[in-house]
Amino acid sequence: EVQPMESGGGSVQTGGSLRLSCVVSRWPYDGYCMGWFRQAPGKERERVASIGSGFSTSIPDYSNSVKGRFTLSVDERETTLSLQMNDLKPEDTAVYFCAVDPPYGPAWGRGCRSDEYEYWGRGTQVTVSS
């Protein structure tokens, strides 16, 4: 069974940095959508960044709220998704989720920018204090 596993959350002060990692075990497909999402208390889930293989979204795509501060990367074996978060702000406080979608899945069909991913991690808390 495919189960993304996040790690690297924690608490930092404004301006600090954190690096999140997501290991995707037993990925049987040749291709993917991979993304980071977050959900703050009382708010809807928000896409942070995503990347796909095999088509035009093979470069990371970021939400405007994190562009220039966060960097998404995939390792050479394409089994670990990382999110380097710099210059963190209190509004970045949320539970961060890793998600993966197979080729021709619903997120794939929308350029990896929707939240219709098939596989989700359990989340890791990021707290930024002022």
C-alpha positions as CSV (number, residue, x, y, z in Angstrom):
1,E,0.0,0.0,0.0
2,V,1.2,3.5,-0.9
3,Q,1.6,5.6,2.3
4,P,3.3,9.0,2.2
5,M,5.1,9.7,5.5
6,E,5.9,13.3,6.4
7,S,8.6,14.5,8.8
8,G,10.4,17.7,9.8
9,G,7.7,19.8,11.3
10,G,8.3,21.9,14.4
11,S,8.2,25.3,16.0
12,V,10.2,28.3,14.9
13,Q,10.1,32.0,15.3
14,T,9.3,34.5,12.5
15,G,12.0,34.5,9.9
16,G,13.2,31.0,10.7
17,S,13.5,27.9,8.5
18,L,12.2,24.4,8.4
19,R,12.6,21.5,6.0
20,L,9.8,19.0,5.5
21,S,10.4,15.6,4.0
22,C,7.9,13.1,2.6
23,V,8.9,9.5,1.8
24,V,6.7,7.7,-0.6
25,S,7.1,4.0,-0.2
26,R,6.1,1.3,-2.7
27,W,5.3,3.7,-5.5
28,P,4.5,1.4,-8.4
29,Y,4.0,3.9,-11.2
30,D,6.2,5.5,-13.8
31,G,5.2,9.1,-13.2
32,Y,3.4,11.1,-10.5
33,C,1.9,14.3,-9.1
34,M,3.4,15.1,-5.7
35,G,2.4,18.1,-3.6
36,W,2.4,19.8,-0.3
37,F,-0.8,21.1,1.2
38,R,-1.6,22.8,4.5
39,Q,-4.6,23.4,6.7
40,A,-4.7,26.0,9.4
41,P,-7.4,25.8,12.1
42,G,-10.7,27.1,10.8
43,K,-9.5,27.4,7.3
44,E,-9.8,25.3,4.1
45,R,-7.0,23.1,2.9
46,E,-4.6,25.1,0.7
47,R,-2.1,23.8,-1.9
48,V,1.4,25.0,-1.1
49,A,3.5,23.6,-3.9
50,S,3.3,20.7,-6.4
51,I,5.3,19.0,-9.1
52,G,4.5,16.4,-11.7
53,S,6.5,14.2,-14.0
54,G,5.9,13.4,-17.6
55,F,4.3,16.7,-18.8
56,S,4.5,20.4,-18.5
57,T,4.3,20.6,-14.7
58,S,7.7,19.0,-14.3
59,I,8.9,22.1,-12.6
60,P,7.6,23.1,-9.2
61,D,4.5,25.3,-9.0
62,Y,4.0,27.4,-5.9
63,S,1.1,29.2,-4.4
64,N,1.5,33.0,-4.4
65,S,1.6,33.0,-0.6
66,V,4.9,31.0,-0.5
67,K,6.5,31.9,-3.8
68,G,10.1,33.0,-3.2
69,R,10.3,31.6,0.3
70,F,9.6,27.9,-0.2
71,T,11.4,25.4,-2.4
72,L,10.1,22.1,-3.5
73,S,12.4,19.3,-4.6
74,V,12.2,15.6,-5.5
75,D,15.2,13.3,-5.0
76,E,16.8,11.3,-7.9
77,R,14.9,8.2,-7.1
78,E,11.7,10.1,-7.0
79,T,10.7,8.7,-3.7
80,T,11.3,11.6,-1.4
81,L,9.6,15.0,-1.7
82,S,11.1,17.9,0.2
83,L,9.9,21.3,1.1
84,Q,12.5,23.9,2.2
85,M,10.7,26.7,4.0
86,N,12.6,29.9,4.6
87,D,11.5,33.3,6.0
88,L,8.6,31.7,7.8
89,K,5.7,33.8,9.0
90,P,3.0,33.3,11.6
91,E,0.5,32.8,8.8
92,D,2.4,29.7,7.7
93,T,1.3,28.0,10.9
94,A,-0.7,24.9,9.8
95,V,-0.6,21.1,9.5
96,Y,1.3,20.3,6.4
97,F,0.3,17.3,4.3
98,C,2.1,15.4,1.6
99,A,0.1,14.0,-1.2
100,V,0.8,11.8,-4.3
101,D,-1.4,11.0,-7.3
102,P,-0.7,8.5,-10.0
103,P,-0.4,9.2,-13.7
104,Y,-3.8,9.9,-15.2
105,G,-5.3,10.4,-11.8
106,P,-7.6,13.3,-11.0
107,A,-4.9,15.7,-9.8
108,W,-2.7,14.7,-12.8
109,G,-5.5,15.7,-15.1
110,R,-5.5,19.2,-13.6
111,G,-1.7,19.7,-13.8
112,C,-1.2,18.6,-10.2
113,R,-2.7,21.9,-9.0
114,S,-6.0,20.5,-7.6
115,D,-6.4,18.8,-4.3
116,E,-7.8,15.6,-5.8
117,Y,-4.8,13.5,-4.9
118,E,-5.3,9.8,-4.2
119,Y,-2.7,9.2,-1.5
120,W,-2.2,11.5,1.6
121,G,0.1,11.5,4.5
122,R,-1.1,12.1,8.1
123,G,0.4,15.5,8.4
124,T,3.1,17.3,10.3
125,Q,2.6,20.4,12.4
126,V,4.4,23.7,11.6
127,T,4.1,26.5,14.1
128,V,5.6,29.9,13.6
129,S,5.6,32.3,16.5
130,S,5.9,36.1,16.3
